[in-house]
Amino acid sequence: MAQATFFVFFANVLTNQIKCLVIGAGPSGLVAAHSLLKFGYDVTIIESSNAIGGMCQSKHIFNQIVDLGPHRFFSSDKIINDYFREIIGEDFTTVNRQTRIYYKNRFFDYPLKVGNVLSNLGIFHIAGILISYGLVRLNPPKETNTFEEWVVAKFGRKLFNIFFKTYTEKLWGIPCSKIDARWASQRIKKLSLWETVKAAFIGNTGNKHKTLIDQFAYPINGTGAFYKKIENNINKLGGEIILNTKVVHLKKEKNQIKSIELSDGRKLKADYYISTMPLTHLVNNTNDIPNEILDKVNKLYFRNTTLVYCEINNSSLFTDNWIYVHSPEVQHGRITNFRNWCPSLYRESKNSILCLEYWSFENDQFWLASDEELFELANKELRTLNLLPENSEILNNHVVRIPKCYPVYETGYMNNLQPVVDYLKGINNLFLIGRYGSFKYNNQDHSILMGLLVAKEIATGEKQNLWEINSDSDYQEDAEYNLSGYKG
Ligand SMILES: Cc1cc2nc3c(=O)[nH]c(=O)nc-3n(C[C@H](O)[C@H](O)[C@H](O)COP(=O)(O)OP(=O)(O)OC[C@H]3O[C@@H](n4cnc5c(N)ncnc54)[C@H](O)[C@@H]3O)c2cc1C
C-alpha cells in the first residue's frame, strides 16, 4: 500500500493533480478526503452543516463534552485499527463498558449474568425460555426472512419477546415481522444462545462477539476529537472544506457526472465525485434518472433520531455508559450517561448529563414537537423510570435532531435498493459511501473503511466492492475481538 501510495502520489503531482469532490464531512467523507490527499489528489469537501464530523460530532453543552448518543468505536479489522491509531496517537483511553437492559421495572445486566437473570425472571421464566428455545431447535422454521423469524429461529420466541421485540419496534417504528432479516444478521450474526449463556456463566474471557465486549477505545475528548484530527490532517495536506453549503444538484451526461451545483449557486467540476449525502436525495437531484429508478429510490425511507440532553445536579446517578430501555411505558429507547465514559468529558463539573434517544419518522408529530414539549416528556420519563434520586434536580435541557440517520431495512427493501445500486454503478466517476450515502446501517468503523477503500479504488483502479461493506457477508460483524477492542 505504501508503495502504491508513493507511485500514485508521484503520478498525480506530475499530471497536475486530479480533482475530487467529496459531498459531506462525516466520518466516511473525511476519511475518503484524507486518503485521497495522501495519494496526491486535489480534494474539496462540501458540507451542508456548520461543522465537520456528521453524526460523530462531539458537542460542548453545559460546560461538558457529549457525543450524539453513545458512540463506541469498535473494530477487529486491521486496516481500520491501524488508521485509528495513526490518527488518534495516544489521545485515547480505554472505557470499561457497562450497559444494562431496562424492562418491566427491572435491570438486566448486558451481557447477561446468570444470577441477575435468575433473580429478575425467576426459574419458571427461565424454564420457559429454554423450552421455547428447545422447540425451535427441534422444529426449525423453514424461512427466516424477517427480523422476527430470524431471532425466533436463533433464540426462541420467549427470549425474542423479552429482549428483542419492544426495543426493536421503538427503534424502527414498524413491527419486527416487517423488518428485513438482514438487519439481524448484520447486527447479531453468530451471537448464539450458547455464547450468551456461556458468557453469563463463566464471564467474558478470551475472544468474543462484538455485542458482548466489555472494554473499548475512546478518544479522550469525545468521538468528535478523532474527526477533528482528521480535519487537521486534511488542512495540512492542502485539502479544502467548505461548510454551510449544500450540494443541490448533480449534472450527469451519459455515464459521467460533469459538475455539481451548490446552495450558494456555485458550480464545481471534478474528475471524481464521492457522495455521502442521503442516497434518496442524490438520486432525486441528479438529472436524467430513469423513472423506474426514481420510483424505486422513493420507496426507500429513513428513521430520524431526537436526542434530549438533561443536566442533573448529581454526580453518581447510575454506573452504566448507556441503558437500553425496552419498557413500552416510556417512548425513549436508550439513555446515555456521559459521566461514566471518561473524566475528560466532565472535568470539574459535579453534574451529570444524560441523553435520552427517541426515534420517529419525518412526518410524525413527534419529529415536529417543540423543544419545550420534548423537555417536559424527557423529564417526566426520567422520573417514571426512577433513575433520579429524590433530591436531584434537572437543571437544563438541550435538544439535537438528527434526520435520516437510520436507513429502514423494511422487508423487501432490497428489491428497491438493488436496481438503484446497479444503475448508479454505471456512472463511472461517482462513488457512494457512508451510512446514508449507501443506505447501509453503518457504524463509524464501516464508514471509515468505506472512506479508505474508495480512495484506494480511485487511486489504484482496483475494484473494492464498496457496496458489500457491512452487508451480511463475512466481513466484520462475525469477527472475534480482543479485550481492548483493537488489535496492534
Ligand atoms: C444515536 C447514534 C448512536 C450511534 N452510536 C454509534 C456507536 O456507538 N458506534 C459507532 O461506531 N457508530 C455509531 N453510530 C453511527 C455513526 O454515527 C455513523 O456510522 C457515522 O457517523 C456515519 O458516518 P457517515 O460519514 O457515513 O455519515 P454522517 O455522519 O451522517 O455524515 C454525512 C455528512 O454529509 C452531510 N450532508 C448531507 N447531505 C449533504 C448535502 N446535500 N450537501 C453537503 N453535505 C451533506 C451531513 O451534514 C453530514 O455531515 C451512531 C449513530 C447515531 C445516530
The ligand as an ORCA input file, in Angstrom:
! r2SCAN-3c Opt
* xyz 0 1
  C     -27.590      7.996     18.127
  C     -26.483      7.327     17.362
  C     -25.611      6.469     18.018
  C     -24.563      5.863     17.330
  N     -23.703      5.047     18.006
  C     -22.626      4.539     17.387
  C     -21.665      3.761     18.096
  O     -21.789      3.505     19.292
  N     -20.583      3.305     17.415
  C     -20.383      3.580     16.091
  O     -19.350      3.190     15.555
  N     -21.301      4.272     15.382
  C     -22.409      4.762     15.985
  N     -23.333      5.488     15.281
  C     -23.192      5.571     13.811
  C     -22.215      6.642     13.338
  O     -22.581      7.896     13.836
  C     -22.275      6.640     11.818
  O     -21.949      5.356     11.346
  C     -21.319      7.604     11.147
  O     -21.483      8.904     11.598
  C     -21.598      7.566      9.657
  O     -20.704      8.413      9.017
  P     -21.047      8.880      7.550
  O     -19.933      9.706      7.063
  O     -21.438      7.699      6.777
  O     -22.387      9.773      7.693
  P     -22.687     11.083      8.503
  O     -22.002     11.072      9.809
  O     -24.163     11.208      8.512
  O     -22.086     12.248      7.590
  C     -22.724     12.683      6.407
  C     -22.461     14.173      6.252
  O     -22.997     14.617      4.998
  C     -23.576     15.912      5.163
  N     -24.539     16.117      4.080
  C     -25.741     15.516      3.899
  N     -26.344     15.973      2.777
  C     -25.489     16.878      2.230
  C     -25.558     17.679      1.053
  N     -26.616     17.650      0.201
  N     -24.512     18.520      0.796
  C     -23.429     18.551      1.633
  N     -23.335     17.817      2.753
  C     -24.350     16.976      3.037
  C     -24.192     15.818      6.551
  O     -24.422     17.111      7.105
  C     -23.132     15.016      7.331
  O     -22.176     15.866      7.937
  C     -24.408      6.095     15.936
  C     -25.300      6.942     15.269
  C     -26.338      7.547     15.958
  C     -27.282      8.450     15.231
*
